[in-house]
Amino acid sequence: MDRLTDTLSRAAPVILSLLRIVVGLLFLQHGLVKLFGFPMASPTPPAMFSQIWFAGAIEIVGGILLVLGLFTRPVAFLVSGEMAFAYFIGHHPRAIYPIQNGGNLAILYCFVFFYLVFAGAGPLSLDALRGRRPA
């Protein structure tokens, strides 16, 4: 069992990077749909500079930066807050339980991003490359 634990422990940093990349790509989709109707049309395109428009902009920029692993901790903090805001403004008023109000994904994103604030980007990231440069 120790060998399995050692193997999994050695792989953990790369898996952290993989988690960040996949979640960043999934998050990016939400902004692309909101602002550009891609890959599917948005049910209600947002008005320029509306709350939904800003959410889409944050999701596009934040998603790209997370995929690249650039400024991961502050970006993850920002998008975690956006998801908490989205849950309490958009979902919670509909019903108390997330399964009833459709807020499961917002909560999941919020806590995965919050984890990235503390865990960082992992080794497969621009943050890791920037950290290796001589001062």
C-alpha positions as CSV (number, residue, x, y, z in Angstrom):
1,M,0.0,0.0,0.0
2,D,2.9,2.4,0.6
3,R,4.1,2.0,-3.0
4,L,0.6,3.0,-4.2
5,T,0.5,6.0,-1.8
6,D,4.0,7.1,-2.9
7,T,3.0,6.8,-6.6
8,L,-0.1,8.8,-6.1
9,S,1.7,11.4,-4.1
10,R,4.3,11.9,-6.8
11,A,1.5,12.3,-9.4
12,A,-0.5,14.8,-7.3
13,P,1.2,18.0,-8.6
14,V,0.6,17.0,-12.2
15,I,-3.0,16.1,-11.5
16,L,-3.4,19.5,-9.8
17,S,-2.4,21.1,-13.1
18,L,-4.8,18.8,-15.0
19,L,-7.6,19.8,-12.6
20,R,-6.8,23.5,-13.2
21,I,-6.7,23.2,-17.0
22,V,-9.9,21.1,-17.3
23,V,-11.9,23.4,-14.9
24,G,-10.5,26.5,-16.6
25,L,-11.7,25.2,-20.0
26,L,-15.2,24.3,-18.6
27,F,-15.4,27.7,-17.0
28,L,-14.3,29.5,-20.2
29,Q,-17.3,27.9,-22.0
30,H,-19.8,29.8,-19.8
31,G,-18.3,33.1,-20.7
32,L,-18.1,32.3,-24.5
33,V,-21.8,31.3,-24.5
34,K,-22.8,34.5,-22.6
35,L,-20.8,37.0,-24.7
36,F,-20.3,35.3,-28.1
37,G,-23.0,32.6,-28.4
38,F,-20.3,30.0,-28.9
39,P,-20.5,27.0,-29.0
40,M,-24.2,27.4,-28.7
41,A,-26.5,30.4,-28.7
42,S,-27.1,32.2,-25.4
43,P,-30.8,32.1,-24.5
44,T,-30.7,35.8,-23.7
45,P,-27.6,37.7,-24.9
46,P,-26.6,40.2,-22.1
47,A,-26.7,43.9,-22.6
48,M,-23.3,45.6,-22.8
49,F,-21.9,46.3,-19.3
50,S,-24.7,44.5,-17.5
51,Q,-24.0,42.3,-14.6
52,I,-24.3,39.2,-16.8
53,W,-21.9,40.8,-19.4
54,F,-19.3,41.4,-16.7
55,A,-19.7,37.8,-15.5
56,G,-19.1,36.6,-19.0
57,A,-16.0,38.8,-19.3
58,I,-14.6,37.5,-16.0
59,E,-15.3,33.9,-17.1
60,I,-13.5,34.4,-20.4
61,V,-10.5,36.1,-19.0
62,G,-10.4,34.0,-15.9
63,G,-10.9,30.8,-17.8
64,I,-8.0,31.6,-20.2
65,L,-5.7,32.6,-17.3
66,L,-6.5,29.4,-15.4
67,V,-5.9,27.2,-18.4
68,L,-2.5,28.9,-18.9
69,G,-1.8,28.8,-15.2
70,L,-1.0,32.5,-15.1
71,F,-1.7,34.5,-12.0
72,T,-3.6,31.4,-10.8
73,R,-4.0,32.3,-7.1
74,P,-5.5,35.8,-7.5
75,V,-7.6,34.8,-10.6
76,A,-8.9,31.7,-8.7
77,F,-9.8,34.0,-5.8
78,L,-11.7,36.4,-8.1
79,V,-13.6,33.7,-9.9
80,S,-14.4,31.8,-6.7
81,G,-16.0,35.1,-5.5
82,E,-17.9,35.5,-8.7
83,M,-19.3,32.0,-8.3
84,A,-20.3,32.7,-4.7
85,F,-21.9,35.9,-5.9
86,A,-23.7,34.0,-8.7
87,Y,-25.0,31.5,-6.3
88,F,-26.4,33.9,-3.8
89,I,-27.8,36.4,-6.3
90,G,-29.0,34.0,-9.0
91,H,-29.7,30.6,-7.5
92,H,-30.4,30.9,-3.7
93,P,-33.5,33.2,-4.1
94,R,-35.2,30.4,-6.1
95,A,-35.0,27.7,-3.3
96,I,-32.9,26.9,-0.3
97,Y,-31.4,23.6,-1.6
98,P,-28.9,23.7,-4.5
99,I,-30.5,20.7,-6.1
100,Q,-33.8,22.7,-6.3
101,N,-32.3,26.0,-7.3
102,G,-29.9,24.8,-10.0
103,G,-26.9,26.1,-8.1
104,N,-24.8,22.9,-7.8
105,L,-22.4,23.9,-10.5
106,A,-21.8,27.4,-9.1
107,I,-21.0,25.9,-5.7
108,L,-18.7,23.3,-7.2
109,Y,-16.8,25.9,-9.2
110,C,-16.7,28.2,-6.2
111,F,-14.9,25.6,-4.0
112,V,-12.7,24.2,-6.7
113,F,-11.5,27.7,-7.4
114,F,-11.1,28.4,-3.7
115,Y,-8.9,25.2,-3.5
116,L,-6.7,26.6,-6.3
117,V,-6.2,29.8,-4.3
118,F,-4.4,27.7,-1.7
119,A,-2.9,24.9,-3.9
120,G,-1.6,27.1,-6.7
121,A,-1.3,26.2,-10.4
122,G,0.8,23.1,-10.2
123,P,4.0,22.4,-12.3
124,L,2.4,22.6,-15.7
125,S,1.7,26.3,-15.7
126,L,3.1,29.7,-16.6
127,D,3.2,30.5,-12.9
128,A,5.7,27.6,-12.4
129,L,7.8,28.8,-15.3
130,R,7.8,32.4,-14.0
131,G,8.9,31.1,-10.6
132,R,12.0,29.4,-12.0
133,R,13.4,32.5,-13.6
134,P,16.4,34.1,-11.9
135,A,15.5,37.4,-10.2
